[in-house]
Amino acid sequence: MRLGVMFDRGLPPEQLIPFAKALDETTVDDLWVVEDLGWTGGVSAAATALAVTSRLRVGIGITPAPLRNPMLLAMELGNLARVHPGRLAAGIGHGVTDWMRQVGAAPPSPLALLEETITSVRALLRGETVTLHGRAVHLDGVSLVHPPAVPPPVLAGVKGPRSLALSGRVAQGTIVPEGVGPAQMPGIMKQIGGSPDHELVVFTYLHTGPGTAEATGHMVAWQAEFLGIAPEDVVMAAGTPEEAAAQVKSLWAAGAETVTVRPIGSDPLSHVTALLSAL
């Protein structure tokens, strides 16, 4: 069982360095960074976090496949994996459809693009020469000059049934978005299928102490719409530190290998500290 902490997209990017350094001194396993349209770049954020820490695994959650040429993405990931072996996890997903449309990157077949991107990136990171003329990806005899000795795991950040099945088929792990609770986990794992070592990462909001509804209200409403559920059904690690810890433990017990908390508020480390004390 692993515990991760997300650096929230709403925080000023310059706070990532002290945030990462502070987490590196705790028992947290992972630090996850975000690549959402208009906020910050996931690869540059991961590079920053890796450079100022010595222990944490840094996860990218997630790079949208429509915005990333597979060869360029493999070059970036391979570079980080060589400099920081064993400390990178790379998430790739469809991207939010409306955001992809905003930048003229909405693909005709999101499933084909994601599958071909993950397949080709993984092959490139293994040091293979890749030729692929698929429905969405076209690579002709390309390879990395400096492939990593330890290829980083590539995970799919997805939520729909067909995308979950795709993840189980071609990725090394699956990232499940905030709001999913233990009750949904058996169905998700059944849809993924996959190998026994397929890593399931679950993101969840974290807020300890009073004022949870006020602090998380707008984010919960957005996430509920994204998941197609009622706001009151969005599951969070919230309440007292003990209640938040119980929610994290329930996600582990339901099958998540990695639970990554997304602390909400201007003082995220206080919520992480409270959670760790209860765990």
C-alpha positions in Angstrom: 0.0 0.0 0.0 1.3 3.4 -1.0 0.2 6.9 0.0 0.6 9.8 -2.4 0.0 13.5 -2.2 -1.0 15.7 -5.0 0.3 19.2 -5.5 -3.0 20.9 -6.3 -3.2 22.8 -9.6 -4.6 25.9 -7.8 -1.4 26.5 -5.9 1.2 28.9 -7.3 3.8 26.9 -9.1 6.7 28.4 -7.1 5.3 26.6 -4.0 6.1 23.2 -5.5 9.7 23.3 -4.5 9.1 23.8 -0.7 6.1 21.5 -0.9 8.1 18.7 -2.4 11.0 19.2 0.0 8.7 19.0 2.9 7.0 15.8 1.7 10.4 14.2 1.1 11.0 14.4 4.9 7.8 12.5 5.7 6.7 8.9 5.2 4.6 9.8 2.1 5.5 7.5 -0.8 4.5 9.6 -3.9 4.1 13.2 -5.0 1.7 13.7 -7.9 1.7 16.7 -10.2 -1.0 17.7 -12.6 -1.3 18.7 -16.3 -4.7 20.5 -16.7 -5.3 22.9 -19.5 -4.1 26.4 -18.6 -2.6 25.5 -15.3 0.9 24.0 -15.4 2.9 21.5 -17.5 3.2 18.0 -16.0 6.6 17.2 -17.3 8.2 20.4 -16.2 6.5 20.1 -12.8 7.8 16.5 -12.4 11.3 17.5 -13.4 11.2 20.3 -10.7 9.9 17.9 -8.0 12.4 15.2 -8.8 15.3 17.6 -8.8 14.7 18.9 -5.3 13.9 15.5 -3.7 15.8 12.3 -3.1 13.3 9.7 -2.1 9.8 10.4 -3.4 8.3 8.8 -6.5 6.9 11.5 -8.6 3.8 10.8 -10.7 2.4 12.7 -13.6 -1.3 12.7 -13.4 -2.0 13.1 -16.2 -0.6 14.1 -19.6 -3.4 14.3 -22.3 -2.5 12.1 -25.3 -4.0 14.6 -27.8 -1.5 17.3 -26.6 1.6 15.0 -26.7 3.3 13.4 -29.6 4.3 10.0 -28.5 7.9 10.4 -29.6 8.4 13.7 -27.8 6.6 12.3 -24.7 8.9 9.3 -24.6 11.9 11.6 -25.0 10.8 13.6 -22.0 9.9 10.6 -19.8 13.1 8.8 -20.8 15.2 11.8 -19.8 13.6 12.0 -16.4 13.8 8.3 -15.9 17.6 8.2 -16.6 18.4 11.1 -14.4 16.1 9.8 -11.6 15.9 6.0 -12.0 13.0 4.3 -10.3 11.3 7.5 -9.2 8.9 8.4 -12.0 5.4 7.2 -12.8 3.8 8.5 -16.0 0.1 8.9 -16.4 -1.5 9.4 -19.8 -5.1 10.0 -20.5 -7.7 11.2 -23.0 -7.7 14.8 -21.7 -11.0 16.6 -20.9 -13.0 16.6 -24.1 -14.0 20.3 -23.9 -10.4 21.4 -23.2 -9.1 19.4 -26.1 -11.7 21.1 -28.4 -10.6 24.5 -27.1 -7.1 23.9 -28.5 -8.1 22.1 -31.7 -6.8 18.8 -30.5 -9.9 16.7 -30.1 -9.1 13.3 -31.8 -11.6 11.5 -34.1 -11.1 8.3 -32.0 -9.9 9.0 -28.4 -9.6 5.3 -27.6 -7.4 4.6 -30.6 -5.2 7.6 -29.8 -4.8 6.6 -26.2 -4.0 2.9 -26.9 -1.5 3.7 -29.7 0.1 6.4 -27.6 0.6 4.2 -24.5 1.7 1.3 -26.6 4.3 3.3 -28.6 5.6 5.2 -25.6 6.1 2.0 -23.6 8.0 0.4 -26.5 10.2 3.5 -26.9 11.0 3.6 -23.2 12.0 -0.1 -23.5 14.6 0.9 -26.1 12.7 -0.5 -29.1 12.6 0.9 -32.6 9.0 1.7 -33.3 7.1 1.8 -36.6 3.4 2.3 -36.1 0.9 3.5 -38.7 -2.2 3.3 -36.7 -5.5 5.2 -36.7 -4.1 8.1 -34.8 -0.3 7.6 -34.3 2.2 7.5 -37.1 5.8 6.7 -36.2 8.4 5.4 -38.8 11.5 3.7 -37.4 12.1 5.9 -34.4 13.9 5.1 -31.2 15.5 6.8 -28.2 19.2 7.3 -28.3 19.3 7.2 -24.5 16.6 4.9 -23.3 16.3 4.5 -19.6 17.8 1.5 -17.9 14.7 1.4 -15.7 11.7 2.3 -17.8 9.1 4.1 -15.7 5.6 2.6 -15.4 3.1 4.1 -17.7 -0.4 4.3 -16.3 -3.7 5.3 -18.0 -5.8 8.0 -16.3 -9.3 6.9 -17.4 -12.9 6.5 -16.1 -15.2 4.9 -18.7 -15.7 1.2 -19.1 -14.0 0.9 -22.5 -11.1 3.1 -21.4 -10.7 1.0 -18.2 -10.6 -2.1 -20.3 -8.0 -0.4 -22.6 -5.9 0.4 -19.5 -5.9 -3.2 -18.3 -4.8 -4.3 -21.8 -2.0 -1.9 -22.6 -0.9 0.1 -19.4 0.9 -0.9 -16.3 -1.5 0.8 -14.0 -4.8 2.8 -13.9 -5.4 6.2 -12.3 -9.0 6.7 -11.1 -10.2 10.3 -10.6 -11.3 12.0 -7.4 -14.7 11.1 -6.1 -14.7 7.4 -6.5 -15.3 5.4 -3.4 -14.8 1.8 -2.1 -18.2 0.8 -3.3 -17.2 1.4 -6.9 -13.9 -0.3 -6.7 -14.9 -3.9 -7.4 -16.6 -2.9 -10.6 -13.7 -0.8 -11.7 -11.2 -3.6 -11.1 -13.4 -6.0 -13.0 -13.5 -3.7 -16.0 -9.7 -3.2 -15.9 -8.9 -6.9 -15.7 -5.2 -6.8 -16.4 -2.3 -8.5 -14.7 -1.8 -9.0 -11.0 0.9 -6.4 -10.9 -1.3 -3.7 -12.6 -1.2 -0.7 -10.2 -4.5 0.9 -9.2 -4.0 4.6 -8.2 -7.0 6.3 -6.7 -7.1 10.1 -6.3 -9.2 11.5 -3.4 -9.9 15.0 -2.0 -8.4 15.6 1.5 -9.6 18.1 4.0 -9.3 17.8 7.8 -11.1 19.9 10.4 -14.1 22.2 10.1 -15.1 24.0 6.9 -14.9 21.0 4.5 -18.1 21.9 2.6 -17.0 25.5 2.1 -13.4 24.5 1.1 -14.4 21.8 -1.3 -17.8 22.8 -2.6 -17.0 24.1 -6.1 -14.5 21.4 -6.7 -16.9 18.7 -5.6 -19.6 20.1 -7.9 -17.2 20.1 -10.9 -16.1 16.6 -10.1 -19.6 15.3 -9.7 -20.5 16.7 -13.2 -17.3 15.1 -14.6 -18.2 11.7 -13.1 -21.9 12.0 -13.8 -22.9 11.5 -10.2 -24.6 13.7 -7.5 -22.3 16.0 -5.5 -23.2 14.2 -2.3 -21.9 10.9 -3.8 -18.4 12.3 -4.3 -16.3 10.4 -1.8 -13.6 12.4 0.1 -11.1 11.8 2.9 -12.7 14.5 5.0 -13.7 15.4 8.6 -11.5 14.7 11.5 -8.0 13.3 10.8 -9.3 9.9 12.0 -12.2 10.0 9.6 -10.0 11.0 6.7 -7.6 8.2 7.6 -10.4 5.7 7.8 -11.5 6.7 4.2 -7.9 6.3 2.9 -7.8 2.8 4.6 -11.1 1.9 3.1 -9.8 2.6 -0.4 -6.7 0.5 0.3 -8.9 -2.3 1.6 -11.1 -2.1 -1.5 -8.1 -2.8 -3.8 -6.2 0.5 -4.4 -2.5 0.0 -4.3 -1.9 3.7 -4.2 -4.2 6.3 -2.6 -3.2 9.8 -3.6 -4.8 12.6 -1.5 -5.5 16.0 -3.0 -5.4 18.4 0.0 -7.7 21.4 -0.4 -6.9 24.9 0.9 -4.1 27.4 1.1 -2.2 25.3 3.7 -2.2 21.8 2.2 0.7 20.4 4.3 -1.4 20.9 7.5 -4.0 18.5 6.2 -1.3 16.0 5.2 0.4 16.2 8.6 -3.0 15.6 10.3 -3.7 12.6 8.1 -0.3 11.1 8.7 -0.7 11.4 12.4 -4.0 9.5 12.2 -2.6 6.8 9.9 
